[in-house]
């Protein structure tokens, strides 16, 4: 069987996307708040002005939820596209990002849980909408003997010398719950016995949760209320 787990607020105690902005100098004209503000404006505009006009506005079926998640791609990419346009992360090294791992706080019990999985040779995969996988990989590398089978997330583009170009690596574009569903389906395609478990906390996890054989909902996120809306 395969286990697929979200990263932010599932393995970690709080969202870690904000940590990548710590590489920027304090004096930056483009701090995290600039991008968060842009994202919230886009998000609120979609929820208040665009979604109410759609036939799937009530989000009470899987089909409707998929339509909303597809729409949200634009919203989710808004702040990232701005960061790319401004080349905010250009010139920073892989190590600059990796060093932020010291700021990551992991949920109690995860280390024991992961060690137990490794002992039983379970397949464990991380699937995240984070902007980079560098901090995730660094955490697993520095904490455990064995890395997850796969860490599937977005990434910045780096030169051969490990310096960021300021662009995104086009290999992955995992921004929404629908994107996560597509990757989940692909991951489970080659599953021998077909049994799967998804662990997550938020609305971006619910489509993958429904698709997998079983799911674990971490408390504190929007997943349980969203699943209730869908009749689960």
GROMACS elastic network, one bead per residue, 0.5 to 0.9 nm:
[ bonds ]
;  ai    aj funct       b0    kb
    1   122     6  0.71214   500
    1   123     6  0.68079   500
    1   191     6  0.70352   500
    1   192     6  0.76732   500
    1   193     6  0.63553   500
    1   194     6  0.65283   500
    1   196     6  0.53375   500
    1   197     6  0.77301   500
    2   122     6  0.69932   500
    2   124     6  0.63138   500
    2   125     6  0.76931   500
    2   187     6  0.86328   500
    2   188     6  0.74651   500
    2   191     6  0.72120   500
    2   194     6  0.81170   500
    2   195     6  0.66557   500
    2   197     6  0.63316   500
    2   198     6  0.85292   500
    3   122     6  0.75709   500
    3   123     6  0.59489   500
    3   125     6  0.60993   500
    3   126     6  0.85075   500
    3   195     6  0.89287   500
    3   196     6  0.58287   500
    3   198     6  0.59187   500
    3   199     6  0.76642   500
    4   123     6  0.83993   500
    4   124     6  0.60385   500
    4   126     6  0.57478   500
    4   127     6  0.66178   500
    4   184     6  0.77528   500
    4   187     6  0.88156   500
    4   196     6  0.76876   500
    4   197     6  0.62140   500
    4   199     6  0.63115   500
    4   200     6  0.87323   500
    5    10     6  0.75273   500
    5    11     6  0.79170   500
    5   124     6  0.75584   500
    5   125     6  0.61441   500
    5   127     6  0.59243   500
    5   128     6  0.81284   500
    5   197     6  0.82757   500
    5   198     6  0.57261   500
    5   200     6  0.61317   500
    6     9     6  0.79433   500
    6    10     6  0.58259   500
    6    11     6  0.70901   500
    6   125     6  0.86852   500
    6   126     6  0.57967   500
    6   127     6  0.51750   500
    6   128     6  0.54719   500
    6   129     6  0.84974   500
    6   198     6  0.80324   500
    6   199     6  0.61790   500
    6   200     6  0.51203   500
    6   201     6  0.77213   500
    6   205     6  0.74585   500
    7    10     6  0.53283   500
    7    11     6  0.50849   500
    7    12     6  0.63554   500
    7    15     6  0.85015   500
    7    16     6  0.87836   500
    7   126     6  0.65197   500
    7   127     6  0.68785   500
    7   128     6  0.57893   500
    7   129     6  0.85841   500
    7   130     6  0.82649   500
    7   136     6  0.78828   500
    7   200     6  0.78781   500
    8    11     6  0.62603   500
    8    12     6  0.53790   500
    8    13     6  0.75102   500
    8    14     6  0.62934   500
    8    16     6  0.61742   500
    8    17     6  0.80527   500
    8   128     6  0.74185   500
    8   129     6  0.86340   500
    8   130     6  0.77610   500
    8   200     6  0.87476   500
    8   201     6  0.86113   500
    9    13     6  0.52489   500
    9    15     6  0.56074   500
    9    16     6  0.83655   500
    9   106     6  0.88651   500
    9   107     6  0.83334   500
    9   200     6  0.80186   500
    9   201     6  0.67158   500
    9   202     6  0.84153   500
    9   218     6  0.80964   500
    9   220     6  0.83383   500
    9   221     6  0.77866   500
   10    13     6  0.71295   500
   10    14     6  0.82572   500
   10   106     6  0.87963   500
   10   107     6  0.76240   500
   10   199     6  0.72912   500
   10   200     6  0.55727   500
   10   201     6  0.59217   500
   10   202     6  0.88180   500
   10   217     6  0.86776   500
   10   218     6  0.61977   500
   10   219     6  0.87640   500
   10   221     6  0.89716   500
   11    14     6  0.87415   500
   11   105     6  0.88582   500
   11   106     6  0.59069   500
   11   107     6  0.57549   500
   11   108     6  0.89203   500
   11   110     6  0.66854   500
   11   200     6  0.86525   500
   12    15     6  0.70138   500
   12    16     6  0.77458   500
   12   104     6  0.69503   500
   12   105     6  0.57618   500
   12   107     6  0.53626   500
   12   110     6  0.88944   500
   13    16     6  0.89134   500
   13   104     6  0.79770   500
   13   105     6  0.56354   500
   13   106     6  0.54303   500
   13   107     6  0.51779   500
   13   108     6  0.85720   500
   14   104     6  0.81242   500
   14   105     6  0.73475   500
   14   106     6  0.83097   500
   14   107     6  0.88678   500
   15    18     6  0.69984   500
   15    19     6  0.84732   500
   15   104     6  0.89528   500
   16    19     6  0.53176   500
   16    20     6  0.76431   500
   16   103     6  0.86646   500
   16   104     6  0.69869   500
   16   130     6  0.78366   500
   16   135     6  0.86945   500
   17    20     6  0.59876   500
   17    21     6  0.79281   500
   17   130     6  0.59345   500
   17   131     6  0.66866   500
   17   132     6  0.81230   500
   18    21     6  0.57044   500
   18    22     6  0.74884   500
   18    32     6  0.66738   500
   19    22     6  0.53279   500
   19    23     6  0.78408   500
   19    97     6  0.83724   500
   19   100     6  0.63404   500
   19   101     6  0.85508   500
   19   103     6  0.75267   500
   19   104     6  0.83245   500
   20    23     6  0.59968   500
   20    24     6  0.80956   500
   20    32     6  0.89583   500
   20    89     6  0.89718   500
   20    96     6  0.87901   500
   20    97     6  0.62232   500
   20   100     6  0.71764   500
   20   131     6  0.84285   500
   20   132     6  0.82991   500
   20   135     6  0.87472   500
   21    24     6  0.55911   500
   21    25     6  0.87660   500
   21    31     6  0.68114   500
   21    32     6  0.60070   500
   21    89     6  0.85778   500
   22    25     6  0.75139   500
   22    26     6  0.82864   500
   22    31     6  0.88597   500
   22    32     6  0.87327   500
   22    97     6  0.84960   500
   22   100     6  0.75255   500
   23    89     6  0.82549   500
   23    92     6  0.75013   500
   23    96     6  0.61494   500
   23    97     6  0.66760   500
   23    99     6  0.89702   500
   23   100     6  0.80372   500
   24    27     6  0.81551   500
   24    28     6  0.64810   500
   24    30     6  0.87572   500
   24    31     6  0.77091   500
   24    88     6  0.81043   500
   24    89     6  0.76404   500
   24    92     6  0.85351   500
   25    28     6  0.54798   500
   25    31     6  0.88372   500
   26    29     6  0.88238   500
   26    31     6  0.80002   500
   27    30     6  0.86414   500
   27    31     6  0.84243   500
   28    31     6  0.59630   500
   29    34     6  0.84801   500
   30    33     6  0.77148   500
   30    34     6  0.57457   500
   30    35     6  0.75611   500
   30    83     6  0.85459   500
   30    86     6  0.87783   500
   30    88     6  0.74902   500
   31    34     6  0.56165   500
   31    35     6  0.72646   500
   32    35     6  0.54351   500
   32    36     6  0.60846   500
   32    37     6  0.85182   500
   33    37     6  0.58342   500
   33    38     6  0.84441   500
   34    37     6  0.53512   500
   34    38     6  0.64045   500
   34    39     6  0.88129   500
   34    79     6  0.86162   500
   35    38     6  0.50716   500
   35    39     6  0.61412   500
   35    40     6  0.86159   500
   35    78     6  0.84322   500
   35    79     6  0.50859   500
   35    80     6  0.78536   500
   35    82     6  0.75511   500
   35    83     6  0.76425   500
   36    39     6  0.50488   500
   36    40     6  0.61180   500
   36    41     6  0.85803   500
   36    79     6  0.70564   500
   37    40     6  0.51771   500
   37    41     6  0.61575   500
   37    42     6  0.86665   500
   37    79     6  0.86415   500
   38    41     6  0.52101   500
   38    42     6  0.63281   500
   38    43     6  0.85874   500
   38    78     6  0.72435   500
   38    79     6  0.61640   500
   38    82     6  0.87638   500
   39    42     6  0.52203   500
   39    43     6  0.60112   500
   39    44     6  0.85560   500
   39    75     6  0.66160   500
   39    76     6  0.70811   500
   39    77     6  0.84024   500
   39    78     6  0.61492   500
   39    79     6  0.55068   500
   39    80     6  0.89949   500
   40    44     6  0.59163   500
   40    45     6  0.83135   500
   40    75     6  0.86668   500
   41    44     6  0.53027   500
   41    45     6  0.60479   500
   41    46     6  0.86137   500
   42    45     6  0.51099   500
   42    46     6  0.61957   500
   42    47     6  0.86641   500
   42    74     6  0.86618   500
   42    75     6  0.57060   500
   42    76     6  0.86464   500
   42    78     6  0.73991   500
   43    46     6  0.52333   500
   43    47     6  0.62055   500
   43    48     6  0.85420   500
   43    72     6  0.79846   500
   43    75     6  0.58570   500
   43    76     6  0.81346   500
   44    47     6  0.50617   500
   44    48     6  0.57967   500
   44    49     6  0.79586   500
   45    48     6  0.53199   500
   45    49     6  0.54296   500
   45    50     6  0.68120   500
   45    51     6  0.87909   500
   46    49     6  0.55823   500
   46    51     6  0.57985   500
   46    52     6  0.85675   500
   46    71     6  0.86594   500
   46    72     6  0.81075   500
   46    75     6  0.77859   500
   47    50     6  0.62383   500
   47    51     6  0.53151   500
   47    52     6  0.71091   500
   48    51     6  0.66484   500
   48    52     6  0.65888   500
   49    52     6  0.62009   500
   49    53     6  0.73437   500
   50    53     6  0.57230   500
   50    54     6  0.70787   500
   51    54     6  0.52455   500
   51    55     6  0.84378   500
   51    56     6  0.78007   500
   51    57     6  0.54809   500
   51    58     6  0.89264   500
   51    68     6  0.78325   500
   51    71     6  0.89130   500
   52    55     6  0.81136   500
   52    56     6  0.84921   500
   52    57     6  0.54706   500
   52    58     6  0.83628   500
   53    56     6  0.86352   500
   53    57     6  0.71320   500
   54    57     6  0.52939   500
   54    58     6  0.88846   500
   55    58     6  0.79883   500
   55    64     6  0.83259   500
   56    59     6  0.57842   500
   56    60     6  0.80773   500
   56    61     6  0.86384   500
   56    63     6  0.83574   500
   56    65     6  0.75548   500
   56    67     6  0.70874   500
   56    68     6  0.73549   500
   57    60     6  0.84822   500
   57    64     6  0.75687   500
   57    65     6  0.88069   500
   57    68     6  0.78375   500
   58    61     6  0.84397   500
   58    64     6  0.77269   500
   58    65     6  0.86716   500
   58   229     6  0.89293   500
   59    62     6  0.76395   500
   59    63     6  0.82672   500
   59    64     6  0.51023   500
   59    65     6  0.50238   500
   59    66     6  0.86464   500
   59    67     6  0.86337   500
   59    68     6  0.74316   500
   59   226     6  0.88422   500
   59   229     6  0.73830   500
   59   230     6  0.72569   500
   60    63     6  0.85233   500
   60    64     6  0.66323   500
   60    65     6  0.71047   500
   60   226     6  0.89442   500
   60   228     6  0.89932   500
   60   229     6  0.56154   500
   60   231     6  0.74139   500
   61    64     6  0.52629   500
   61    65     6  0.61685   500
   61    66     6  0.86381   500
   61   229     6  0.80339   500
   61   230     6  0.52374   500
   61   231     6  0.77694   500
   62    65     6  0.50379   500
   62    66     6  0.61387   500
   62    67     6  0.87298   500
   62   207     6  0.76468   500
   62   230     6  0.66758   500
   63    66     6  0.51925   500
   63    67     6  0.64858   500
   63    68     6  0.89442   500
   64    67     6  0.50861   500
   64    68     6  0.64180   500
   64    69     6  0.86929   500
   65    68     6  0.51084   500
   65    69     6  0.61187   500
   65    70     6  0.85726   500
   65   178     6  0.88240   500
   65   207     6  0.83533   500
   65   230     6  0.82996   500
   66    69     6  0.50349   500
   66    70     6  0.60958   500
   66    71     6  0.86082   500
   66   177     6  0.80710   500
   66   178     6  0.61534   500
   66   207     6  0.79287   500
   67    70     6  0.51817   500
   67    71     6  0.63291   500
   67    72     6  0.87570   500
   67   178     6  0.87134   500
   68    71     6  0.50513   500
   68    72     6  0.62115   500
   69    73     6  0.67949   500
   69   176     6  0.60277   500
   69   177     6  0.60476   500
   69   178     6  0.56636   500
   69   179     6  0.84386   500
   69   204     6  0.80300   500
   70    73     6  0.55992   500
   70    74     6  0.82569   500
   70   176     6  0.72760   500
   70   177     6  0.82968   500
   70   178     6  0.63260   500
   70   179     6  0.81702   500
   71    74     6  0.63710   500
   71    75     6  0.76129   500
   72    76     6  0.60158   500
   72    77     6  0.84478   500
   72   175     6  0.84716   500
   72   176     6  0.67771   500
   73    76     6  0.51149   500
   73    77     6  0.60591   500
   73    78     6  0.85663   500
   73   174     6  0.89963   500
   73   175     6  0.61703   500
   73   176     6  0.59513   500
   73   178     6  0.88346   500
   73   179     6  0.86651   500
   74    77     6  0.51788   500
   74    78     6  0.61151   500
   75    78     6  0.52372   500
   75    79     6  0.79500   500
   76    79     6  0.69696   500
   76    80     6  0.76044   500
   76   175     6  0.60800   500
   76   176     6  0.71713   500
   77    80     6  0.51429   500
   77    81     6  0.57806   500
   77    82     6  0.84281   500
   77   175     6  0.70973   500
   78    81     6  0.53133   500
   78    82     6  0.63220   500
   78    83     6  0.88208   500
   79    82     6  0.50916   500
   79    83     6  0.62966   500
   79    84     6  0.87506   500
   80    83     6  0.50102   500
   80    84     6  0.62311   500
   80    85     6  0.85630   500
   80   131     6  0.80269   500
   80   168     6  0.88845   500
   81    84     6  0.50634   500
   81    85     6  0.60463   500
   81    86     6  0.85765   500
   82    85     6  0.50269   500
   82    86     6  0.61634   500
   82    87     6  0.84082   500
   82    88     6  0.87889   500
   83    86     6  0.52087   500
   83    87     6  0.59045   500
   83    88     6  0.54607   500
   83    89     6  0.75589   500
   83   166     6  0.79196   500
   83   167     6  0.85394   500
   84    88     6  0.66642   500
   84    89     6  0.78736   500
   84    90     6  0.87925   500
   84   166     6  0.58410   500
   84   167     6  0.54034   500
   84   168     6  0.73343   500
   85    88     6  0.79834   500
   85   166     6  0.84203   500
   85   167     6  0.83033   500
   86    89     6  0.85478   500
   86   166     6  0.82087   500
   87    90     6  0.53321   500
   87    91     6  0.89948   500
   87   165     6  0.76777   500
   87   167     6  0.69954   500
   88    91     6  0.87715   500
   88   166     6  0.62845   500
   89    92     6  0.59744   500
   89   156     6  0.86447   500
   89   164     6  0.65197   500
   89   165     6  0.73541   500
   89   167     6  0.80539   500
   90    93     6  0.87533   500
   90   163     6  0.75776   500
   90   164     6  0.51191   500
   90   167     6  0.76672   500
   91   163     6  0.55480   500
   91   164     6  0.52870   500
   91   165     6  0.64494   500
   91   166     6  0.73193   500
   92    95     6  0.82268   500
   92    96     6  0.62338   500
   92    97     6  0.78098   500
   92   162     6  0.84455   500
   92   163     6  0.55729   500
   92   164     6  0.53917   500
   92   165     6  0.82734   500
   92   166     6  0.84756   500
   93    96     6  0.51116   500
   93    97     6  0.68480   500
   93    98     6  0.87832   500
   93   158     6  0.80600   500
   93   161     6  0.84797   500
   93   162     6  0.55606   500
   93   164     6  0.59077   500
   94    97     6  0.54426   500
   94    98     6  0.61976   500
   94    99     6  0.86987   500
   94   134     6  0.73346   500
   94   158     6  0.78321   500
   94   162     6  0.55557   500
   94   163     6  0.64604   500
   94   164     6  0.73113   500
   95    99     6  0.58745   500
   95   100     6  0.87858   500
   95   134     6  0.87319   500
   95   162     6  0.82302   500
   96    99     6  0.55151   500
   96   100     6  0.72701   500
   97   100     6  0.56839   500
   97   101     6  0.79710   500
   97   132     6  0.86386   500
   97   134     6  0.66015   500
   97   135     6  0.65785   500
   98   101     6  0.58262   500
   98   102     6  0.86292   500
   98   134     6  0.56521   500
   98   136     6  0.84780   500
   98   137     6  0.83981   500
   98   138     6  0.60666   500
   98   139     6  0.85688   500
   99   102     6  0.63436   500
   99   103     6  0.84227   500
   99   135     6  0.76511   500
   99   138     6  0.83734   500
  100   103     6  0.55296   500
  100   104     6  0.72137   500
  100   135     6  0.66467   500
  101   104     6  0.52578   500
  101   105     6  0.86630   500
  101   134     6  0.88123   500
  101   135     6  0.53865   500
  101   136     6  0.77154   500
  101   138     6  0.66984   500
  101   139     6  0.61388   500
  102   105     6  0.81351   500
  102   139     6  0.86328   500
  104   135     6  0.85549   500
  104   139     6  0.83576   500
  106   109     6  0.85711   500
  106   110     6  0.70805   500
  106   111     6  0.83387   500
  107   110     6  0.58761   500
  107   111     6  0.84849   500
  108   111     6  0.76585   500
  108   112     6  0.87615   500
  109   112     6  0.54385   500
  109   113     6  0.60732   500
  109   114     6  0.86722   500
  110   114     6  0.60115   500
  110   115     6  0.84700   500
  111   114     6  0.52467   500
  111   115     6  0.61459   500
  111   116     6  0.86056   500
  111   143     6  0.81450   500
  111   144     6  0.83570   500
  112   115     6  0.51208   500
  112   116     6  0.61263   500
  112   117     6  0.86560   500
  113   116     6  0.52091   500
  113   117     6  0.63407   500
  113   118     6  0.88082   500
  114   117     6  0.50518   500
  114   118     6  0.62670   500
  114   119     6  0.86716   500
  114   124     6  0.84112   500
  114   144     6  0.85897   500
  115   118     6  0.50983   500
  115   119     6  0.62332   500
  115   120     6  0.87482   500
  115   144     6  0.77758   500
  116   119     6  0.50627   500
  116   120     6  0.63818   500
  116   121     6  0.85926   500
  116   122     6  0.88184   500
  117   120     6  0.51490   500
  117   121     6  0.60421   500
  117   122     6  0.52304   500
  117   123     6  0.78774   500
  117   124     6  0.77481   500
  118   122     6  0.60179   500
  118   123     6  0.81532   500
  118   124     6  0.84565   500
  118   146     6  0.76760   500
  119   122     6  0.78281   500
  121   124     6  0.89464   500
  123   148     6  0.75134   500
  123   149     6  0.63322   500
  124   147     6  0.88326   500
  124   148     6  0.53106   500
  124   149     6  0.57991   500
  124   150     6  0.74249   500
  125   148     6  0.54023   500
  125   149     6  0.55187   500
  125   151     6  0.58898   500
  125   152     6  0.76457   500
  125   187     6  0.89632   500
  126   136     6  0.87731   500
  126   148     6  0.70171   500
  126   149     6  0.83011   500
  126   150     6  0.63258   500
  126   152     6  0.59927   500
  126   153     6  0.80113   500
  127   130     6  0.89710   500
  127   150     6  0.82384   500
  127   151     6  0.61617   500
  127   153     6  0.59844   500
  127   174     6  0.87684   500
  127   180     6  0.72112   500
  127   183     6  0.81566   500
  127   184     6  0.81915   500
  128   131     6  0.85783   500
  128   132     6  0.89503   500
  128   133     6  0.82666   500
  128   151     6  0.80120   500
  128   152     6  0.63806   500
  128   154     6  0.76571   500
  128   174     6  0.73164   500
  128   175     6  0.84037   500
  128   180     6  0.77579   500
  129   132     6  0.84518   500
  129   152     6  0.86785   500
  129   153     6  0.58856   500
  129   154     6  0.65790   500
  129   173     6  0.82789   500
  129   174     6  0.53127   500
  129   175     6  0.50796   500
  129   176     6  0.70204   500
  129   177     6  0.86824   500
  129   179     6  0.88008   500
  129   180     6  0.78902   500
  129   204     6  0.85535   500
  130   133     6  0.70491   500
  130   153     6  0.62752   500
  130   154     6  0.62170   500
  130   155     6  0.82577   500
  130   174     6  0.82072   500
  130   175     6  0.79532   500
  131   153     6  0.73013   500
  131   154     6  0.51462   500
  131   155     6  0.58030   500
  131   156     6  0.72112   500
  131   168     6  0.85964   500
  131   174     6  0.89248   500
  131   175     6  0.87776   500
  132   135     6  0.71578   500
  132   136     6  0.80447   500
  132   153     6  0.65732   500
  132   154     6  0.52277   500
  132   156     6  0.62611   500
  133   136     6  0.51648   500
  133   137     6  0.60706   500
  133   138     6  0.84904   500
  133   151     6  0.72214   500
  133   152     6  0.76182   500
  133   153     6  0.57918   500
  133   154     6  0.65332   500
  133   155     6  0.61161   500
  133   156     6  0.88508   500
  134   137     6  0.52630   500
  134   138     6  0.60646   500
  134   139     6  0.86079   500
  134   155     6  0.78757   500
  135   138     6  0.50491   500
  135   139     6  0.61426   500
  135   140     6  0.88037   500
  136   139     6  0.52131   500
  136   140     6  0.65038   500
  136   141     6  0.86445   500
  136   151     6  0.78971   500
  137   140     6  0.52906   500
  137   141     6  0.59820   500
  137   142     6  0.85136   500
  137   147     6  0.76643   500
  137   148     6  0.88210   500
  137   151     6  0.74386   500
  138   141     6  0.50131   500
  138   142     6  0.59865   500
  138   143     6  0.83916   500
  139   142     6  0.53822   500
  139   143     6  0.60061   500
  139   144     6  0.82989   500
  140   143     6  0.52069   500
  140   144     6  0.55933   500
  140   145     6  0.81396   500
  140   146     6  0.75600   500
  140   147     6  0.57643   500
  140   148     6  0.76389   500
  141   144     6  0.58863   500
  141   145     6  0.70420   500
  141   146     6  0.73234   500
  141   147     6  0.63393   500
  142   145     6  0.80985   500
  143   146     6  0.88741   500
  144   147     6  0.69120   500
  146   149     6  0.86892   500
  147   150     6  0.79056   500
  147   151     6  0.86146   500
  148   151     6  0.65473   500
  152   172     6  0.80228   500
  152   174     6  0.85354   500
  152   183     6  0.83167   500
  153   172     6  0.66369   500
  153   173     6  0.78596   500
  153   174     6  0.64434   500
  154   168     6  0.78574   500
  154   169     6  0.73392   500
  154   170     6  0.83234   500
  154   171     6  0.77764   500
  154   172     6  0.52618   500
  154   173     6  0.59787   500
  154   174     6  0.62076   500
  154   175     6  0.82650   500
  155   158     6  0.89953   500
  155   168     6  0.60452   500
  155   169     6  0.54366   500
  155   170     6  0.80922   500
  155   171     6  0.81179   500
  155   172     6  0.73129   500
  155   173     6  0.86931   500
  156   164     6  0.67800   500
  156   165     6  0.77678   500
  156   166     6  0.70128   500
  156   167     6  0.59241   500
  156   169     6  0.51318   500
  156   170     6  0.86321   500
  157   163     6  0.84238   500
  157   164     6  0.57959   500
  157   165     6  0.58049   500
  157   166     6  0.68587   500
  157   167     6  0.54459   500
  157   170     6  0.81991   500
  158   161     6  0.76149   500
  158   162     6  0.54401   500
  158   163     6  0.52121   500
  158   165     6  0.56170   500
  158   166     6  0.81117   500
  158   167     6  0.82392   500
  158   168     6  0.86998   500
  158   169     6  0.80387   500
  159   162     6  0.53532   500
  159   163     6  0.53027   500
  159   164     6  0.62655   500
  159   165     6  0.65833   500
  160   163     6  0.74434   500
  161   164     6  0.89922   500
  164   167     6  0.74840   500
  165   168     6  0.82333   500
  167   170     6  0.89262   500
  168   171     6  0.86969   500
  168   172     6  0.89208   500
  168   173     6  0.89805   500
  169   172     6  0.70025   500
  169   173     6  0.85791   500
  170   173     6  0.67348   500
  173   176     6  0.89994   500
  173   179     6  0.75991   500
  174   177     6  0.82929   500
  174   178     6  0.85710   500
  174   179     6  0.51908   500
  174   180     6  0.62746   500
  174   183     6  0.82604   500
  175   178     6  0.82527   500
  175   179     6  0.62465   500
  175   180     6  0.76635   500
  175   204     6  0.86167   500
  176   179     6  0.51460   500
  176   180     6  0.63550   500
  176   181     6  0.87037   500
  176   203     6  0.89763   500
  176   204     6  0.57675   500
  176   205     6  0.87294   500
  177   181     6  0.61724   500
  177   182     6  0.87850   500
  177   203     6  0.69109   500
  177   205     6  0.57083   500
  177   206     6  0.70632   500
  177   207     6  0.63021   500
  177   208     6  0.74595   500
  178   182     6  0.64160   500
  178   183     6  0.88177   500
  178   204     6  0.74982   500
  178   205     6  0.88093   500
  178   207     6  0.68436   500
  178   208     6  0.82003   500
  179   182     6  0.52226   500
  179   183     6  0.64635   500
  179   184     6  0.86506   500
  179   204     6  0.88176   500
  180   183     6  0.51841   500
  180   184     6  0.60319   500
  180   185     6  0.86150   500
  180   204     6  0.73529   500
  180   205     6  0.72664   500
  180   207     6  0.78599   500
  180   208     6  0.66197   500
  181   185     6  0.61373   500
  181   186     6  0.86082   500
  181   204     6  0.89586   500
  181   205     6  0.81072   500
  181   206     6  0.87298   500
  181   207     6  0.58685   500
  181   209     6  0.86389   500
  181   211     6  0.76444   500
  182   185     6  0.52232   500
  182   186     6  0.63487   500
  182   187     6  0.87227   500
  182   208     6  0.84176   500
  183   186     6  0.50371   500
  183   187     6  0.61009   500
  183   188     6  0.86608   500
  183   208     6  0.89041   500
  184   187     6  0.50486   500
  184   188     6  0.62334   500
  184   189     6  0.86205   500
  184   208     6  0.63032   500
  184   211     6  0.81519   500
  184   212     6  0.82462   500
  185   188     6  0.52762   500
  185   189     6  0.61536   500
  185   208     6  0.81646   500
  185   211     6  0.78802   500
  185   212     6  0.87340   500
  186   189     6  0.51834   500
  186   190     6  0.78233   500
  187   190     6  0.68039   500
  187   191     6  0.75523   500
  188   192     6  0.86456   500
  188   194     6  0.70753   500
  188   195     6  0.86115   500
  188   196     6  0.76028   500
  188   212     6  0.86534   500
  189   192     6  0.85559   500
  189   194     6  0.82789   500
  190   194     6  0.82768   500
  191   194     6  0.51169   500
  191   195     6  0.75754   500
  191   196     6  0.84178   500
  192   195     6  0.83024   500
  193   196     6  0.88423   500
  194   213     6  0.81983   500
  195   212     6  0.75274   500
  195   213     6  0.57554   500
  195   214     6  0.80727   500
  196   211     6  0.89246   500
  196   212     6  0.52796   500
  196   213     6  0.50959   500
  196   214     6  0.63076   500
  196   215     6  0.83217   500
  197   209     6  0.77151   500
  197   212     6  0.57955   500
  197   213     6  0.60468   500
  197   215     6  0.52559   500
  197   216     6  0.74384   500
  198   205     6  0.82675   500
  198   208     6  0.68504   500
  198   209     6  0.54219   500
  198   210     6  0.87417   500
  198   211     6  0.87703   500
  198   212     6  0.62421   500
  198   213     6  0.81628   500
  198   214     6  0.64930   500
  198   216     6  0.62839   500
  198   217     6  0.84857   500
  199   205     6  0.80205   500
  199   209     6  0.74054   500
  199   214     6  0.88502   500
  199   215     6  0.57556   500
  199   217     6  0.61004   500
  199   218     6  0.72444   500
  200   203     6  0.88796   500
  200   204     6  0.85121   500
  200   205     6  0.56309   500
  200   206     6  0.78889   500
  200   209     6  0.77716   500
  200   215     6  0.79158   500
  200   216     6  0.66028   500
  200   217     6  0.54854   500
  200   218     6  0.58728   500
  200   221     6  0.85936   500
  200   223     6  0.76459   500
  201   204     6  0.82465   500
  201   205     6  0.66323   500
  201   206     6  0.83185   500
  201   216     6  0.84004   500
  201   217     6  0.54805   500
  201   219     6  0.64733   500
  201   220     6  0.70534   500
  201   222     6  0.65449   500
  201   223     6  0.53308   500
  201   224     6  0.78558   500
  202   205     6  0.54631   500
  202   206     6  0.69948   500
  202   217     6  0.84289   500
  202   218     6  0.83971   500
  202   220     6  0.84997   500
  202   224     6  0.79228   500
  202   226     6  0.83756   500
  203   206     6  0.54374   500
  203   207     6  0.81379   500
  203   221     6  0.78421   500
  203   222     6  0.55648   500
  203   224     6  0.83857   500
  203   225     6  0.87511   500
  203   226     6  0.63509   500
  203   227     6  0.82954   500
  204   207     6  0.72970   500
  204   208     6  0.83080   500
  204   222     6  0.89358   500
  204   223     6  0.78761   500
  205   208     6  0.56030   500
  205   209     6  0.61429   500
  205   210     6  0.88618   500
  205   223     6  0.69039   500
  206   210     6  0.61840   500
  206   211     6  0.85887   500
  206   223     6  0.60284   500
  206   224     6  0.84292   500
  206   226     6  0.74916   500
  206   227     6  0.66443   500
  207   210     6  0.52230   500
  207   211     6  0.62650   500
  207   212     6  0.88146   500
  208   212     6  0.61787   500
  208   215     6  0.87068   500
  209   212     6  0.54034   500
  209   213     6  0.80047   500
  209   214     6  0.70213   500
  209   215     6  0.53054   500
  209   216     6  0.79696   500
  209   217     6  0.86019   500
  210   213     6  0.76365   500
  210   214     6  0.78330   500
  210   215     6  0.75754   500
  210   227     6  0.86919   500
  210   232     6  0.89192   500
  211   214     6  0.84375   500
  212   215     6  0.68232   500
  217   221     6  0.84913   500
  217   223     6  0.68934   500
  217   224     6  0.69107   500
  218   221     6  0.69986   500
  218   223     6  0.82057   500
  218   224     6  0.87048   500
  219   222     6  0.84197   500
  219   223     6  0.83602   500
  219   224     6  0.79844   500
  220   223     6  0.86351   500
  221   224     6  0.74440   500
  221   225     6  0.86441   500
  222   225     6  0.57420   500
  222   226     6  0.61916   500
  222   227     6  0.86769   500
  223   226     6  0.51995   500
  223   227     6  0.60400   500
  223   228     6  0.85953   500
  224   227     6  0.51402   500
  224   228     6  0.62308   500
  224   229     6  0.87568   500
  224   232     6  0.88078   500
  225   228     6  0.50286   500
  225   229     6  0.63411   500
  225   230     6  0.88351   500
  226   229     6  0.50347   500
  226   230     6  0.65118   500
  226   231     6  0.88964   500
  226   232     6  0.88723   500
  227   230     6  0.50572   500
  227   231     6  0.64688   500
  227   232     6  0.53456   500
  228   232     6  0.50464   500
  229   232     6  0.74276   500
